[in-house]
């Protein structure tokens, strides 16, 4: 045993050296060999070193063997873990007992194919471990004893077939020689039938004499060619018969038949014919299988006793067995029957009856949407049990998909990414892998692979429109929501989680955060303090939407908050010049001037006496001019002093008012000249008739509004026509049936009052066919052009200190005018 193991070690070392040389030439496959029946832990090879991998990286790169298969045909052994790798030192060793005969049967080449995977990046290696045969199986006979019946009349040189022994090993280890125990009558001889088999015969050396020796007992020994040699024996019991001179004879000793696999039951294989030179009953022949024929053959074929026809009985499969050796005998019907023998060799031809098999051995999913082309997604192996062209397999993938197959080794493919993918466009791919053989007709098999695409943060949050327009009435409650912005991010999970913030800036020397805040999760905008139209008419700012990805992406939107005016300012009388009068009817006694911080109708003022008119009161007040005039000549009977209570009202809803008390004193003409209202007090300049100018402005705006109404009615009559109206510098665009409007602030209408009145921009909003929606968040809507219809047409923006504008300032009174608290 010592010399045997030494020889095996030397042979293994030589094989490893040859393997290394073959690998360096570029075989494309790592090859090892190991004797069968090796013990657990037997060294096979330094697989990590031979694959060019660092031993220290085996654990971190998840070094593993994901599959194994046997090669060499034959028995097709079980898929056990025959080998294992020590990831601490990278050595491949035997993990469990390997029986070559169990694994590969009689195949001349037996190998275990291993597929080794490492990650980061994902790579696959193919390793072949050849299982070397050792002489561990002795020759075996199917029976312990064989009975033969031989007529004493058989001549010298007659041959009698024997069942040979079988050896499960291969090569030299399975080459069997025979030796018969010492005797005077018989010897054994082997005769080759063809390249597949040999027949064993017992040869008669000299004539038998039944009366001298009726029974001969011999021992047949079979010895294999292994080192050391192993043997098997069978006892031959030869009974010498009397009579019958001639045995049936076949016209040939060996018949060769080719038969397609999957031949139907009842298919005729061959019709045998034997002849017997005897006469009568000794000439009648019956056919049967020899007792040497195993049950596995009898399960596949049957023979007709009278005709000698052999027909298919079972299911023939080339992949299970491709050659049958059938021993047939023809026996006459004499009292002492004689038999003739022949051998029928049935070769099974392959047909393309096995479709290919597709196996996904490793799947690395999901695939990141920013994965570069060439990323390995899966490893795929294909196989076909057929042989020749029937067993050649090609693999393909569904067309028009961003993936492709790369052949890495025979019948092994890598599924790789061919081009960039976008999860927002396609979130997953259903791949169909098709394996097709080259048989006629070709057979194919498919395997479906689902490849999900993982999200990366490659999309910034986006608002549906670049600008939101919101209308909010002044004097809004602090902390109330006025609008909600919403951005959408097509990414997933944290990459799509959007938070909102306001871009800080200064508004009227105050931080924007003192006016507006936004709830980070909902995008709801809150007014932190009441707005005052007289101080701020437009608040414009930006809201940022940022996702939670790494790195985060963001998008901006502009929000324009227009402040709508409310009637929240009472008219305030300006200082008056008290003018003593002694004049005739219609003489201007004084001129009362009041201002209102509101605008539009809310700033249009009218004047009237608080007390009912009576003939005793010699004064009247101009309804819109505020001039106090005499209604008749004054005389001493009217008294030296008179007090007039003047009520000033605006046109707002509800109307607000203020009162002023005017004291009128009758003085001489010289004193009246000193108190001329045109020469004393505050100079009026261009504001001689503010209310008249205000009426003109309101009429202009009303005319423009009426024109818009007419255009709107015309559009409703022609719903498919878009109209544009241009008046002077003002442009208004209105689309029918949609309820949208466009207003250009750059081309706004200029309104001026008086000779030195500054031009102002007047914004007009028109929202046809859109009923107001109840909301607690102001009048803003998400659409850039849709807003809650204002309660009345927006009023012109008056310049500060002019005609009731927001900068009118505090009440001012001239001497002799006493303002009173307003009543509303």
C-alpha positions, 0 to 999 in steps of 0.5 A: 500500500505504501508504494501504491500511495507513493505512485499516486502522489507522484502521478498527481504532482505531474498532473498539477504541473501539466495543468499549470502549463496548460492554464498559462497557455490560456485554456480558459478553465482552472483544472485540478485532479484528485483520486477517488475515495480521497479522505475528508480534508485532502488537499486539491489546490490553492484555488484563490492563488490560481484564480489571482485572488487575494486570500485576505479578500475572500470573506469580504468579496463573499467568495463561494461556490454556487453550483457544481455539476458532473461531467463525463456522461454515464451515471450522472451522479448526485450534486453533493458538496464533494469539495469545499474552500477554506476562505482563510487560506484559499485552499480547495479540499475534499469535503465528502467521499467521492465514488467515481463509479457512482458519479460517472459510471463507465465514462472514460472522463469523470470531472466535477465542474465547480462555479466560483463567484466573488462579488465587488465586482461580481465575477464567475470562474469555472473550475474542473476537478477531474476524479481519477480512478483507483482500483477499488472494484474487483471483477464481479460475476452476476451469479455465484454458479453457472450450470452448463449442459454439454453432450458427450458427442460434442467435438474437440474445439467446440465453444460454449459461451460463458458470462464474463465478469464486470469491473466498475473501474475504467481503463487498466483497472477494468481490464479483466483476464480469465483463468480456469482451474486446472483440468483436462477437458476445458479452457477459456478464451476471449474473442473480440466481437467489435470495438465495444465488447468481447465474448468469453467462451469455454473451449472443449480440449478433448472429447467428453465421456459421460460414463467416465465423468458425468459432471465437471466442477471448475472454478473460473477466476477473473483478474483485473489490471489494477495495482494491486490486482483484484479478483472475482470467481464463479463456479462452473458446474458442467453436466455431460449429456448423452445423445443429440449430435447437432446443435442449432446454428445461427447464420452469423454469431454477431448481429449489429442493429441500429435503432432510433431512441424513442422507438415505439413499443412493438418495433421489430428489431431483428428476426433471427434464424437458426438451423438444425441438421437433425431430423424430427423433434431434434430439428424443431427450434425455440428461441429465448434470451440466454440466462446471462441476459440481465433483467434490464435488457429483458425489460426493454425487449422480448423475443418470440419463441417460435419465430425468433423476432425481437421487438421493442418492449420498453422506452429506449432512451439514448441518454440512459443507455446507448448500447445493448448486448443481447445473448440469444440461444436457439434450443432444439426440442429433443429429450436432451436438447442442444442449443446454439448461441448468437449475440445481438448488438443494438446501438441506440441512435440519438434523436433531438428529444430533450429540450435545453435547460436554462439555469440562473446560477446567480442573480444580482438585483436590483440594479441601480439606475445609474449602474454603468454599462457592463455591470454583471446582472446574472450568471446563466448556464445552459445544458442539453442531454442530447449529443452531437448537434442535438446537444449544442445550445445557443442562448439569446435574450429578448430584443430591444432591452438594455441588456445583453448576453456574453459567453464566458465559457462553454454553455455559460453566459453573463447577463450584463447591462448594455446601456443606461437605465432610468427607473422613472421611465421603466421600473423593472424589466422582464427578461426572457432567456431562450436556449435553442439547440441545433437539432432538426427540428430544433428544440428550445427552452425559456427562462424568465428573469425579473430585473427590478431597477433601484432608485437613485436621487437623479430628479429634483422636485418640480412645481407644476408651474413657475409662478403662483399668484395669490390674492389675500385681503388686507387685515387677514388674521395672523397665522392663517394659511393663505395658500399651499404649494406642492412639488412632485419628485418622481424618485422613490422613498427618501429621494422623493420626500420633499420639504419646503422652505422660504428663500429669505430676503428683506421686505420693506427693511424687514425679513421675509420670515416676519411676513410669511412662513411655510410648513416644511412637510405640507407646503402650506403658506401662513401669513404671520401678520396682518397685511396692510394694503396701504403699506404693501400691495405686492409680496413676491418671494420664492419657495424652495422644495428640497428632497431628502436624497444624498446629495439632496436636489431642489427646485424653486417657485415664485409666489406673488401675493397681491394684497386686496384693499378693504374699506378700513380707513375713515376719511380724514379732513385736512386743515381748512382755512376759516374764511369769514364772509360778508358776501352775497349768494354763492360766495365761497366761505371755505373749502373742506379738504379730506383724504382717505388712505384707501383707494378706488371707491373706498377713497371716493368721498362725498360731503354733506351737512349733518343737520337737515337743511333749513332756510335758517342755515345760509350755507351749503356744502358741495357734494364732492368738492367740499366747498362751503358757499352761502345760499343767500346774502348774510346780515346781522340777523344771522349772528356773528358766529355759526358752527357747521357740522360737515359729514365726510363719507366714502363709497366703500361697503360699508361706508365709513365717515368722519365729521368736522366742525366749521366755525363761521364768523361774520367779519368786516370786508377788510378782515375777510380779505386777510382771510381769503381761502385762496391765499391763506392756509395750505397751497392746493397746487394741482389738488384743486379738485381731487374728487373730480379727478377721482371720479374721472379715474373711476370712470376710466377703469369702469369703461375698461371693465365694461370693454372687457365684459363686452369682449368676454361676451363676444368670446362666449359667442365664439368659443373657438376664437381667442381675442386680444384687446389692446388699448394704449399701453394696456394688453389684456388676453382672455381665452374663452371657455377656459376662464384664464387671463393674462395681464402684463404689468409692464404694459399697465395703464397709466392713470394721472390726476391733475397736472403734476400727478404721478403715473400709477399702475392699475391691475385689473383681474377678470376671471370669467365663468369660475365660481368662487370656491370657499377657502380658509387659505386666502383667495389664491389657487394653485393654477397660475391664472386662477384666483378667487374672484375679488368682490369688486374691481381692484381700485387704482393705486394712488400715489402717496399724499395724492387723492386719498392714497396710502400715503395721505398721512395724519389728519390736518386741519386749518384754523376754525375746523374741528375734526370729530371722530368718524362714524361707520 
